[in-house]
């Protein structure tokens, strides 16, 4: 059929010539052609048809109850990697419950609401191209038609927006649990990081330096979703500081790819985004407790979990508190008043005992289970020396004079994570990384404590 014939068929519907589904199907197939070819009167008629359709109204009203609200300011949504930037708007990368949210912001970063530049909800429905409908209603600057569109599909207002809580584990390593408890854990091997009944994240740690048993770091995460049979492994290349992403054992993309977006080789319920040094995982079993999991590359790996408000009990190194305590796999516990040794013993309770417990793919790297799990060591608990920096920085053969120690104290700004990182590793860059991560976290908390800008 020629384009003019199809356009004629569409226009026939405006006088009752075609059924509703046929019209919608032609709309989605020919959206670009009709917008460019239709005049203002034709667009107005098309907009009227859509906005008066009761079935469309009912569908949108039902879905509006499930779409997440927009952040109040652009600075907040920039930090949510589940949204991609499109012009002055941010659209969710993936559908959730059959919908995507689109949030639009003014030149000064405030949320736009309503006609003509506000955001709107997008449906996972090939017969309802919401961006096309918005264009035909608003493209000719017809205020009445544009207002009809936003009456049908209103912009999100941010009064219901709640800043999602995030927890991050990083460095050598500092573990931050789902409930915000923080402890150091320098175990060596493979561990249960988080797990539910059907979803598991396991972490692999290795020594930062082969001759130093006091400092370890994350080098890999393995993720398995039992319900959907999805297997993902994220492997740190320590030479290039890149993260290699494996989907069922196949390297589908890397964190270093320049354009942030979906990993094209990864298909299934677990959704993967990667680029610019980070990896984002969403949906599948993750959605039971988190909006997203972000893993960043660098000298060490870091994992950030953006939590939902769902009350799900999680086990593992970063699991849930039970009556104020982390409970180990063998009954050990860790609290905010426990000794570093007690928290280490708690962490060791989550060590993988045999290969049947593991979700790692050992063909990646061509190493066996025993290679990663036969050398468990106990670190020196340097936290005991934080009140005496001279002792702290002169342990295990390390020698630092008063000038060195004064420089470290000035660099670390009082953050114990920085002091401990330098004391354990003799690596000032890891101390700087600790300061950056801590201060970035404080910035995010300050930004999210109020709907204003921080300049």
C-alpha positions as CSV (number, residue, x, y, z in Angstrom):
1,X,0.0,0.0,0.0
2,X,1.3,3.5,-0.8
3,X,1.9,6.0,2.0
4,X,-0.9,8.2,0.7
5,X,-3.3,5.2,0.8
6,X,-2.4,4.4,4.4
7,X,-2.8,8.0,5.4
8,X,-6.2,8.0,3.7
9,X,-7.2,4.9,5.6
10,X,-6.3,6.5,8.9
11,X,-8.2,9.6,8.1
12,X,-11.2,7.4,7.1
13,X,-11.3,6.2,10.7
14,X,-11.8,9.8,11.9
15,X,-15.3,9.6,10.3
16,X,-15.9,6.0,11.5
17,X,-14.3,4.0,8.7
18,X,-12.0,1.8,10.7
19,X,-12.0,0.0,14.0
20,X,-10.1,1.4,17.0
21,X,-7.3,-1.2,17.0
22,X,-6.6,-0.7,13.3
23,X,-6.2,3.0,13.9
24,X,-3.8,2.5,16.8
25,X,-1.7,0.0,14.9
26,X,-1.4,2.4,11.9
27,X,-0.4,5.2,14.4
28,X,2.5,3.2,15.8
29,X,3.7,2.1,12.3
30,X,3.4,5.5,10.7
31,X,3.9,8.0,13.5
32,X,6.7,9.9,11.9
33,X,5.0,10.1,8.5
34,X,1.7,11.4,9.9
35,X,3.3,14.0,12.1
36,X,5.2,15.3,9.2
37,X,2.4,15.0,6.7
38,X,-0.7,16.0,8.7
39,X,-1.8,19.6,9.1
40,X,-2.9,21.2,12.3
41,X,-6.6,20.2,11.7
42,X,-5.7,16.6,11.1
43,X,-3.5,16.5,14.2
44,X,-6.3,18.1,16.3
45,X,-8.8,15.4,15.1
46,X,-6.3,12.6,15.9
47,X,-5.6,14.0,19.3
48,X,-9.4,14.3,20.0
49,X,-9.9,10.7,19.1
50,X,-7.2,9.5,21.5
51,X,-8.1,11.7,24.5
52,X,-11.8,10.8,24.2
53,X,-11.2,7.1,24.1
54,X,-12.6,5.6,27.3
55,X,-10.6,2.4,27.1
56,X,-7.4,4.4,26.7
57,X,-8.4,6.5,29.7
58,X,-9.1,3.5,31.9
59,X,-5.8,1.8,30.9
60,X,-3.8,4.9,31.7
61,X,-5.6,5.5,35.0
62,X,-4.8,1.9,36.1
63,X,-1.1,2.2,35.1
64,X,-0.7,5.6,36.8
65,X,-1.0,3.8,40.2
66,X,2.2,1.8,39.5
67,X,4.5,4.3,37.8
68,X,7.3,5.7,40.1
69,X,7.2,9.5,40.8
70,X,9.8,11.9,39.4
71,X,12.6,13.5,41.4
72,X,11.9,17.1,42.3
73,X,15.2,18.4,40.8
74,X,17.4,17.3,38.0
75,X,20.4,16.9,40.3
76,X,18.6,14.0,42.0
77,X,17.5,12.1,38.9
78,X,21.0,12.4,37.4
79,X,22.1,10.1,40.2
80,X,19.5,7.5,39.3
81,X,21.1,5.4,36.5
82,X,17.9,3.6,35.8
83,X,17.0,6.7,33.7
84,X,18.5,7.7,30.4
85,X,18.8,11.4,29.4
86,X,16.8,12.4,26.3
87,X,17.1,16.1,25.7
88,X,15.7,17.9,28.8
89,X,14.0,14.7,29.9
90,X,14.9,11.5,31.6
91,X,13.2,8.2,30.7
92,X,13.5,4.9,32.4
93,X,15.7,2.4,30.5
94,X,13.4,-0.5,31.2
95,X,9.7,-1.1,31.7
96,X,8.5,-1.8,35.3
97,X,5.0,-3.2,35.7
98,X,4.4,-2.4,32.0
99,X,5.2,1.3,32.3
100,X,8.1,3.7,32.0
101,X,8.3,7.1,33.7
102,X,9.5,10.1,31.8
103,X,10.5,13.2,33.8
104,X,11.4,16.5,32.2
105,X,13.2,19.5,33.7
106,X,13.5,23.2,33.0
107,X,16.7,25.0,32.2
108,X,17.3,25.7,35.9
109,X,16.8,22.1,36.8
110,X,13.3,22.1,38.3
111,X,10.7,19.5,37.4
112,X,8.4,20.5,34.5
113,X,4.7,19.6,35.1
114,X,2.0,19.6,32.4
115,X,1.7,21.3,29.0
116,X,3.7,21.7,26.9
117,X,7.0,20.4,28.2
118,X,6.1,18.2,31.2
119,X,6.9,14.5,31.3
120,X,4.4,11.6,31.0
121,X,4.0,7.9,31.4
122,X,4.9,5.5,28.6
123,X,3.1,2.2,28.2
124,X,4.6,-1.1,27.2
125,X,2.0,-1.4,24.4
126,X,2.9,-1.4,20.7
127,X,-0.6,0.1,19.9
128,X,-0.1,3.2,22.1
129,X,3.0,5.2,21.1
130,X,2.7,7.8,23.8
131,X,5.5,10.0,22.5
132,X,3.6,10.1,19.1
133,X,0.3,11.0,20.8
134,X,2.1,13.8,22.7
135,X,3.5,15.1,19.5
136,X,0.2,15.2,17.6
137,X,-1.5,16.9,20.5
138,X,1.2,19.5,21.2
139,X,3.2,19.9,18.0
140,X,1.1,22.8,16.6
141,X,1.1,24.7,19.9
142,X,-2.6,24.1,20.3
143,X,-2.9,24.8,24.1
144,X,-6.3,23.1,24.3
145,X,-5.2,19.9,22.7
146,X,-2.0,19.8,24.6
147,X,-3.9,20.3,27.9
148,X,-6.2,17.4,26.9
149,X,-3.2,15.1,26.5
150,X,-1.9,16.0,30.0
151,X,-5.4,15.6,31.4
152,X,-5.3,12.0,30.0
153,X,-1.7,11.3,31.0
154,X,-0.6,13.8,33.7
155,X,3.0,14.6,34.5
156,X,4.4,13.2,37.7
157,X,4.5,15.7,40.6
158,X,7.3,15.1,43.1
159,X,5.4,15.3,46.3
160,X,5.3,11.5,46.6
161,X,9.0,11.2,45.6
162,X,11.0,9.5,48.3
163,X,14.8,9.5,48.1
164,X,15.8,5.9,47.8
165,X,18.2,4.7,50.4
166,X,21.6,3.4,49.1
167,X,24.3,1.3,50.7
168,X,27.8,0.8,49.3
169,X,30.5,-1.7,50.0
170,X,33.9,-0.8,48.7
171,X,37.7,-0.5,49.3
172,X,39.6,-3.0,51.3
173,X,36.6,-3.8,51.9
174,X,34.2,-1.7,54.0
175,X,30.9,-3.6,54.1
176,X,27.7,-1.5,54.4
177,X,24.7,-3.7,55.1
178,X,21.1,-3.3,53.9
179,X,20.2,-1.7,57.2
180,X,23.2,0.7,57.2
181,X,25.5,-1.1,59.6
182,X,29.2,-0.7,58.6
183,X,32.1,-2.9,59.3
184,X,35.5,-3.8,57.8
185,X,36.0,-7.3,56.4
186,X,39.4,-8.4,55.1
187,X,38.5,-12.1,54.5
188,X,40.1,-13.9,51.6
189,X,38.0,-16.2,49.3
190,X,34.4,-16.5,48.1
191,X,31.4,-15.4,50.2
192,X,27.7,-15.1,50.2
193,X,27.2,-11.3,49.9
194,X,23.4,-11.3,49.8
195,X,20.8,-13.9,49.2
196,X,17.0,-14.5,49.3
197,X,15.2,-17.7,48.6
198,X,15.6,-17.4,44.8
199,X,18.3,-14.8,44.3
200,X,22.0,-14.9,45.3
201,X,24.9,-12.5,45.0
202,X,28.3,-13.9,45.9
203,X,31.6,-12.0,46.2
204,X,35.2,-13.0,45.6
205,X,38.0,-11.2,47.4
206,X,41.8,-11.3,46.8
207,X,44.8,-9.7,48.4
208,X,45.5,-6.2,47.3
209,X,49.2,-7.1,47.4
210,X,50.3,-10.8,47.4
211,X,52.6,-10.4,50.3
212,X,50.1,-8.5,52.5
213,X,47.5,-10.6,54.2
214,X,45.9,-7.7,56.0
215,X,44.1,-6.1,53.1
216,X,41.8,-7.7,50.5
217,X,39.5,-6.3,47.9
218,X,36.5,-7.4,45.8
219,X,37.6,-8.9,42.4
220,X,34.4,-10.5,41.2
221,X,30.7,-10.8,41.9
222,X,28.5,-13.7,40.7
223,X,24.7,-13.3,40.5
224,X,22.2,-16.1,40.1
225,X,18.4,-15.8,39.8
226,X,16.9,-19.2,40.4
227,X,13.4,-18.2,39.4
228,X,14.4,-17.0,35.9
229,X,17.6,-19.1,35.6
230,X,19.8,-16.0,34.9
231,X,23.5,-16.2,35.6
232,X,25.7,-13.1,35.5
233,X,29.4,-12.7,36.5
234,X,31.3,-9.5,36.9
235,X,35.1,-9.8,36.8
236,X,37.6,-7.1,37.6
237,X,40.6,-6.9,35.2
238,X,43.2,-5.6,37.6
239,X,45.5,-4.5,34.9
240,X,43.1,-2.3,32.9
241,X,40.7,-1.6,35.9
242,X,37.8,-2.6,33.7
243,X,34.9,-4.9,34.6
244,X,34.2,-7.8,32.2
245,X,30.6,-8.8,32.1
246,X,29.7,-12.4,31.5
247,X,26.1,-13.6,30.7
248,X,25.9,-17.4,31.2
249,X,29.6,-17.6,30.8
250,X,29.9,-15.4,27.7
251,X,31.6,-12.0,27.8
252,X,28.8,-9.7,26.5
253,X,30.3,-6.3,27.2
254,X,32.6,-4.3,29.5
255,X,32.1,-1.5,31.9
256,X,34.6,0.6,30.0
257,X,32.5,1.0,26.9
258,X,32.1,4.6,26.1
259,X,28.3,4.8,25.5
260,X,26.4,3.9,28.6
261,X,23.4,1.7,27.8
262,X,22.1,-1.9,27.6
263,X,24.5,-4.8,27.1
264,X,23.1,-6.1,23.8
265,X,24.2,-9.7,24.4
266,X,22.3,-10.0,27.7
267,X,18.7,-11.0,27.3
268,X,16.2,-12.0,30.0
269,X,14.5,-10.8,33.1
270,X,17.7,-9.4,34.6
271,X,18.5,-6.2,32.8
272,X,22.1,-5.0,32.4
273,X,23.4,-1.5,31.6
274,X,27.1,-0.7,31.3
275,X,29.5,2.0,30.3
276,X,31.7,4.8,31.7
277,X,33.2,2.5,34.3
278,X,30.0,1.1,35.9
279,X,27.5,-1.7,35.6
280,X,23.8,-1.4,36.5
281,X,21.6,-4.4,37.2
282,X,17.8,-4.2,37.5
283,X,14.6,-6.2,37.5
284,X,14.3,-10.0,38.0
285,X,15.0,-11.0,41.6
286,X,16.7,-7.7,42.3
287,X,13.3,-5.9,42.3
288,X,12.3,-7.9,45.4
289,X,14.6,-5.7,47.5
290,X,16.3,-3.1,45.3
291,X,15.6,-0.7,42.5
292,X,19.1,-1.3,41.1
293,X,22.5,-2.6,41.9
294,X,25.5,-0.6,40.7
295,X,29.0,-2.0,40.5
296,X,31.9,0.5,39.8
297,X,35.3,-0.3,38.5
298,X,38.6,1.3,39.6
299,X,41.6,0.2,41.6
300,X,39.0,-1.8,43.6
301,X,35.4,-2.8,42.9
302,X,32.5,-1.2,44.7
303,X,28.9,-2.3,44.9
304,X,26.0,0.1,45.6
305,X,22.5,-1.1,46.2
306,X,19.6,1.3,45.8
307,X,16.9,-0.1,48.1
308,X,13.1,-0.3,47.8
309,X,10.8,0.1,50.7
310,X,10.0,-3.6,50.6
311,X,10.7,-5.4,53.8
312,X,12.6,-8.5,52.6
313,X,15.0,-10.4,54.9
314,X,18.4,-10.8,53.3
315,X,21.3,-13.0,54.5
316,X,25.0,-12.7,53.9
317,X,27.8,-10.2,54.5
318,X,25.6,-7.3,53.7
319,X,22.3,-8.8,55.0
320,X,19.5,-7.7,57.2
321,X,19.8,-6.9,60.9
322,X,17.8,-9.1,63.2
323,X,17.0,-7.3,66.5
324,X,20.0,-5.0,65.9
325,X,22.5,-7.8,65.0
326,X,23.9,-9.4,61.9
327,X,23.5,-13.2,62.4
328,X,26.1,-15.4,60.8
329,X,25.5,-18.7,59.1
330,X,26.9,-20.5,62.2
331,X,25.3,-18.3,64.9
332,X,28.1,-15.7,65.1
333,X,27.0,-12.1,65.2
334,X,28.1,-8.5,64.4
335,X,26.7,-5.3,65.8
336,X,27.7,-1.7,65.8
337,X,29.4,-2.3,69.2
338,X,31.1,-5.7,68.3
339,X,34.9,-6.0,68.1
340,X,36.5,-6.1,64.6
341,X,37.4,-9.7,65.3
342,X,33.8,-10.6,66.1
343,X,32.6,-9.0,62.8
344,X,35.4,-10.8,60.9
345,X,34.2,-14.1,62.4
346,X,30.7,-13.3,61.4
347,X,31.9,-12.6,57.8
348,X,33.8,-15.9,57.7
349,X,30.6,-17.8,58.5
350,X,29.4,-16.8,55.0
351,X,32.5,-18.3,53.3
352,X,31.7,-20.9,50.6
353,X,32.6,-24.3,52.0
354,X,32.4,-26.3,48.7
355,X,31.8,-25.8,45.0
356,X,28.2,-27.0,45.3
357,X,27.4,-23.8,47.2
358,X,29.0,-21.6,44.5
359,X,27.3,-19.7,41.7
360,X,30.7,-18.7,40.2
361,X,31.6,-20.0,36.7
362,X,35.1,-21.4,37.1
363,X,35.7,-21.6,33.3
364,X,36.0,-17.8,33.5
365,X,39.7,-17.4,34.3
366,X,40.3,-21.1,34.1
367,X,40.8,-21.5,37.9
368,X,39.2,-24.1,40.1
369,X,37.1,-23.6,43.3
370,X,40.1,-24.6,45.5
371,X,42.3,-21.9,43.9
372,X,40.1,-19.1,45.4
373,X,39.1,-20.8,48.6
374,X,42.1,-22.7,50.0
375,X,44.0,-19.8,51.6
376,X,41.8,-18.2,54.2
377,X,43.8,-15.9,56.5
378,X,43.1,-13.7,59.5
379,X,44.2,-10.1,59.2
380,X,45.7,-7.9,61.9
381,X,42.8,-5.9,63.4
382,X,44.3,-2.4,63.1
383,X,41.2,-0.7,64.4
384,X,42.6,-1.3,67.9
385,X,45.3,1.4,67.1
386,X,43.1,4.2,65.8
387,X,43.7,6.2,69.0
388,X,47.4,6.0,68.6
389,X,48.4,6.9,65.0
390,X,52.1,6.2,65.6
391,X,51.3,2.6,66.5
392,X,48.8,2.4,63.7
393,X,51.2,3.4,60.9
394,X,54.1,1.3,62.3
395,X,52.6,-2.2,62.3
396,X,53.8,-5.3,60.3
397,X,57.1,-3.8,59.3
398,X,55.7,-0.5,58.0
399,X,57.7,2.5,59.1
400,X,56.4,6.1,59.0
401,X,57.8,9.2,60.7
402,X,55.9,12.0,62.4
403,X,55.8,14.0,59.2
404,X,54.3,11.1,57.2
405,X,51.7,10.6,59.9
406,X,50.7,14.3,60.0
407,X,50.3,14.2,56.2
408,X,48.1,11.1,56.4
409,X,46.0,12.7,59.2
410,X,45.5,15.9,57.1
411,X,44.6,13.8,54.0
412,X,42.1,11.6,55.8
413,X,40.2,14.5,57.4
414,X,39.5,12.2,60.4
415,X,37.9,9.4,58.3
416,X,39.0,6.1,59.9
417,X,38.4,4.3,56.6
418,X,41.1,6.4,55.0
419,X,43.5,6.0,57.9
420,X,43.0,2.2,57.9
421,X,43.4,1.8,54.2
422,X,46.8,3.6,54.2
423,X,47.9,1.7,57.3
424,X,47.0,-1.7,55.9
425,X,48.4,-1.1,52.3
426,X,50.9,1.7,52.4
427,X,48.9,3.0,49.4
428,X,48.0,6.7,49.7
429,X,45.7,6.4,46.6
430,X,43.4,4.0,48.5
431,X,43.2,6.5,51.3
432,X,42.2,9.2,48.8
433,X,39.6,6.9,47.2
434,X,38.1,6.4,50.7
435,X,37.8,10.1,51.3
436,X,36.2,10.6,47.9
437,X,33.7,7.9,48.5
438,X,32.8,9.1,51.9
439,X,32.4,12.7,50.9
440,X,30.4,11.7,47.8
441,X,28.0,9.8,50.1
442,X,27.7,12.8,52.4
443,X,27.0,15.0,49.3
444,X,24.2,12.7,48.2
445,X,22.7,12.7,51.7
446,X,22.7,16.5,51.8
447,X,21.3,16.7,48.3
448,X,18.5,14.3,49.1
449,X,17.6,15.9,52.5
450,X,15.9,18.7,50.7
451,X,14.6,19.5,47.3
452,X,17.1,22.3,46.6
453,X,20.3,22.7,44.8
454,X,23.8,22.4,46.2
455,X,26.2,24.6,44.2
